[in-house]
Amino acid sequence: MKSRSSSPVRASAIRNSRRELAKNAVASDEPSSRKRNTHRRSPEIIDAAARVFAERGYHGATTQDIADVLNIRQASLYYYFPSKEVALEIVCTRGVEDFFKAAQAIATGPGTPPEKLAGLIRSHISPILDRGDFVKVFLTQRQFLPNESRRRVGKWSRQIEKIFEAVIREGMKTGDFRTDQDPRLTTLALLGMANAVASWYGNEKASIERIGGEFVSLTLHGLSGKAGRGARVR
C-alpha cells in the first residue's frame, strides 16, 4: 500500500477499525450471534496482532500470521482492520494509550512532586509484565507507520512527555528538585532510560519492582534539591 495514508478514505478506515476494536464496543443492533461473537473477539484479535508484530516485526509479519494465531480465515481479519498498516497503528495506539492514562492519573492525583515522579517511573515500566507485546511494538515498530499514522501515534508520546516535564517543573518550584537542570532534557533522558528496559528485561535477574525502585532512587537522588540528602520515596 502506498503512503497515501492521509487520504480521507484511509483516515475513515482507521477510525472505523478503532471503533470495532474498542474494548467496550457496543454490540450491533443486529440480533445475529455472529455479530455478537465478533465484537467479543475484538480484544483477542488485537492481542494476536500485537503478538505477531512483537515476534516478527512489521515487515516480517503478515495478516495470515495473525489469522493463524487465532485459527481463523485471513479474510475474517478485514472485519477488524483493512490492512496490516492499520493493524500496526491500532496496536501502537493501544500501547501508548495505557502509558498516557496511567501517567495522567498519577500527575493529577495527590502527592508531592517526588512521589508523583516515582509513581510515573514505576507506571512507565510495569506494563512490560502484562502488556509486553504492545510495549515492544510501540517502541520498535512505530517507525514503519506511514507519516500521517506516525504523527497520530506521536501525539500520545508527546502528551506523556509533557506530563513528566510538568511534574519535574513543579518539583523545581517547590524546591524538591534542582533548578540547574533542563526539565525538557531531563524528561527525555528519564523516558529513554525507562523505555530501554523493554529491550533487556529478562536478561537480568531482577524483578520489575526492583528495577523500578532502582530507577526511582537514581532519579530522585540525582534531581534532589534538598542539600545533603536525597528525596526518599518508597
C-alpha positions as CSV (number, residue, x, y, z in Angstrom):
1,M,0.0,0.0,0.0
2,K,1.5,3.4,-1.0
3,S,1.9,6.1,1.6
4,R,-1.3,8.0,0.6
5,S,-2.3,7.1,4.1
6,S,-3.5,10.6,4.9
7,S,-6.4,10.4,2.4
8,P,-10.0,10.8,3.7
9,V,-10.8,7.2,2.8
10,R,-7.8,5.8,4.8
11,A,-8.5,8.0,7.8
12,S,-12.1,6.9,7.8
13,A,-11.0,3.2,7.6
14,I,-8.7,3.7,10.6
15,R,-11.5,5.4,12.6
16,N,-13.8,2.6,11.8
17,S,-11.3,0.0,12.8
18,R,-10.6,1.7,16.1
19,R,-14.3,1.7,16.9
20,E,-14.5,-2.0,16.1
21,L,-11.5,-2.8,18.2
22,A,-12.6,-0.7,21.3
23,K,-12.7,-3.0,24.3
24,N,-16.1,-1.7,25.4
25,A,-17.6,-1.8,21.9
26,V,-21.3,-1.7,22.0
27,A,-22.9,-4.7,20.3
28,S,-24.6,-4.2,17.0
29,D,-28.4,-3.8,16.9
30,E,-28.4,-6.7,14.5
31,P,-29.5,-9.8,16.6
32,S,-27.0,-12.1,14.9
33,S,-25.0,-14.3,17.2
34,R,-22.1,-14.0,14.7
35,K,-22.1,-10.2,15.1
36,R,-22.1,-10.5,18.9
37,N,-19.3,-13.1,18.9
38,T,-17.2,-10.9,16.5
39,H,-17.4,-7.9,18.9
40,R,-16.4,-10.1,21.8
41,R,-13.3,-11.2,19.9
42,S,-12.0,-7.7,19.3
43,P,-9.5,-7.6,22.2
44,E,-8.4,-11.1,21.2
45,I,-7.8,-10.0,17.6
46,I,-5.7,-7.0,18.5
47,D,-3.8,-9.0,21.1
48,A,-2.9,-11.5,18.4
49,A,-1.7,-8.7,16.1
50,A,0.5,-7.3,18.9
51,R,2.0,-10.7,19.5
52,V,2.8,-11.3,15.8
53,F,4.3,-7.8,15.3
54,A,6.4,-8.2,18.5
55,E,7.7,-11.6,17.4
56,R,8.3,-11.0,13.7
57,G,8.5,-7.2,13.3
58,Y,6.2,-5.3,11.0
59,H,8.0,-6.3,7.8
60,G,8.3,-9.9,8.7
61,A,4.6,-10.2,9.8
62,T,1.6,-10.9,7.6
63,T,-2.1,-10.9,8.2
64,Q,-2.0,-14.6,7.5
65,D,0.3,-14.9,10.6
66,I,-2.3,-13.1,12.7
67,A,-5.1,-15.3,11.4
68,D,-3.0,-18.4,12.1
69,V,-2.6,-17.4,15.8
70,L,-6.4,-17.1,16.0
71,N,-7.1,-20.1,13.9
72,I,-9.4,-18.2,11.6
73,R,-9.5,-17.4,7.9
74,Q,-7.3,-14.5,6.8
75,A,-10.4,-12.8,5.2
76,S,-12.1,-12.6,8.6
77,L,-9.5,-10.1,9.8
78,Y,-10.7,-7.5,7.4
79,Y,-13.8,-7.0,9.5
80,Y,-11.4,-5.6,12.2
81,F,-8.8,-3.7,10.1
82,P,-8.5,-3.2,6.3
83,S,-4.7,-3.6,6.1
84,K,-1.6,-4.5,8.0
85,E,-0.6,-0.8,8.3
86,V,-3.9,-0.1,10.1
87,A,-3.4,-3.0,12.4
88,L,0.0,-1.7,13.4
89,E,-1.3,1.8,14.1
90,I,-4.1,0.3,16.3
91,V,-1.5,-1.8,18.3
92,C,0.8,1.2,18.7
93,T,-2.1,3.4,19.8
94,R,-3.4,0.8,22.3
95,G,0.1,0.5,23.7
96,V,0.8,4.2,24.2
97,E,-2.8,4.9,25.5
98,D,-2.1,2.8,28.5
99,F,1.0,4.8,29.4
100,F,-0.8,8.1,29.0
101,K,-3.8,7.1,31.1
102,A,-1.7,5.9,33.9
103,A,0.6,8.9,33.8
104,Q,-2.3,11.3,33.7
105,A,-4.0,9.7,36.7
106,I,-0.8,10.0,38.8
107,A,0.0,13.5,37.8
108,T,-3.5,14.8,38.6
109,G,-3.7,12.8,41.8
110,P,-2.4,13.6,45.4
111,G,1.2,13.6,46.4
112,T,4.4,15.7,46.3
113,P,6.4,16.1,43.1
114,P,8.9,13.4,44.2
115,E,6.0,11.0,45.0
116,K,4.4,11.7,41.6
117,L,7.6,11.3,39.7
118,A,8.3,8.0,41.5
119,G,4.8,6.8,40.5
120,L,5.3,7.9,36.9
121,I,8.5,6.0,36.6
122,R,7.0,2.8,38.1
123,S,3.9,3.0,35.9
124,H,6.0,3.5,32.8
125,I,8.0,0.3,33.4
126,S,5.3,-2.0,34.8
127,P,3.4,-2.6,31.6
128,I,6.3,-4.7,30.4
129,L,4.9,-7.5,32.5
130,D,1.4,-7.8,31.2
131,R,1.5,-5.6,28.1
132,G,4.9,-6.6,26.8
133,D,3.9,-7.2,23.2
134,F,2.2,-3.8,22.9
135,V,5.2,-2.0,24.6
136,K,7.7,-3.7,22.3
137,V,5.7,-2.9,19.1
138,F,5.2,0.7,20.1
139,L,8.9,1.2,20.9
140,T,10.4,-0.6,18.0
141,Q,7.8,-0.8,15.1
142,R,6.0,2.6,15.0
143,Q,8.8,4.0,12.9
144,F,7.4,1.9,10.0
145,L,4.0,3.6,10.1
146,P,3.0,5.9,7.2
147,N,3.7,9.6,8.0
148,E,0.2,10.5,9.0
149,S,-0.3,7.5,11.2
150,R,3.1,8.1,12.9
151,R,2.1,11.6,13.7
152,R,-1.2,10.5,15.3
153,V,0.7,8.0,17.5
154,G,3.4,10.5,18.2
155,K,0.9,12.9,19.7
156,W,0.3,10.4,22.5
157,S,4.0,10.2,23.2
158,R,4.3,14.0,23.4
159,Q,1.5,14.1,25.9
160,I,3.3,11.7,28.1
161,E,6.5,13.8,27.8
162,K,4.5,16.9,28.9
163,I,3.2,15.1,32.0
164,F,6.7,14.1,33.1
165,E,8.0,17.5,32.4
166,A,5.2,19.3,34.2
167,V,5.9,17.2,37.4
168,I,9.6,18.0,37.2
169,R,8.9,21.7,36.8
170,E,6.5,21.5,39.7
171,G,9.3,19.9,41.8
172,M,11.6,22.7,40.8
173,K,9.2,25.3,42.0
174,T,8.6,23.6,45.4
175,G,12.4,23.2,45.9
176,D,12.2,19.4,45.8
177,F,14.2,19.2,42.6
178,R,17.3,21.1,41.5
179,T,16.8,24.1,39.3
180,D,20.1,23.8,37.4
181,Q,18.6,21.1,35.2
182,D,16.8,21.5,31.9
183,P,13.4,19.9,32.6
184,R,12.9,19.0,28.9
185,L,16.2,17.2,28.6
186,T,15.7,15.6,32.0
187,T,12.3,14.2,30.8
188,L,13.8,12.8,27.6
189,A,16.7,11.2,29.4
190,L,14.4,9.7,32.0
191,L,11.9,8.3,29.4
192,G,14.8,7.0,27.3
193,M,16.1,5.1,30.3
194,A,12.7,3.7,31.2
195,N,11.9,2.7,27.6
196,A,15.1,0.8,27.3
197,V,14.0,-1.7,30.0
198,A,11.9,-3.4,27.4
199,S,15.0,-4.4,25.4
200,W,16.8,-6.0,28.2
201,Y,14.3,-7.1,30.8
202,G,14.5,-10.8,31.4
203,N,18.3,-10.9,30.8
204,E,19.0,-9.7,34.3
205,K,17.8,-11.5,37.5
206,A,15.8,-8.5,38.7
207,S,12.0,-8.0,39.1
208,I,10.2,-5.1,37.6
209,E,9.6,-3.9,41.1
210,R,13.3,-3.9,41.9
211,I,14.1,-2.2,38.6
212,G,11.5,0.5,39.2
213,G,12.9,1.0,42.7
214,E,16.4,1.4,41.4
215,F,15.3,3.9,38.8
216,V,13.3,5.9,41.3
217,S,16.3,6.1,43.7
218,L,18.7,7.1,40.9
219,T,16.3,9.7,39.6
220,L,15.2,11.3,42.8
221,H,18.7,11.4,44.3
222,G,20.0,13.0,41.1
223,L,17.3,15.6,41.0
224,S,17.1,16.3,44.7
225,G,17.1,20.0,45.6
226,K,17.5,19.2,49.2
227,A,21.0,20.0,50.4
228,G,22.8,17.0,51.8
229,R,20.1,14.4,51.3
230,G,18.1,12.7,48.6
231,A,14.3,12.6,48.3
232,R,13.3,9.2,49.6
233,V,10.1,7.7,48.2
234,R,9.3,4.1,48.5
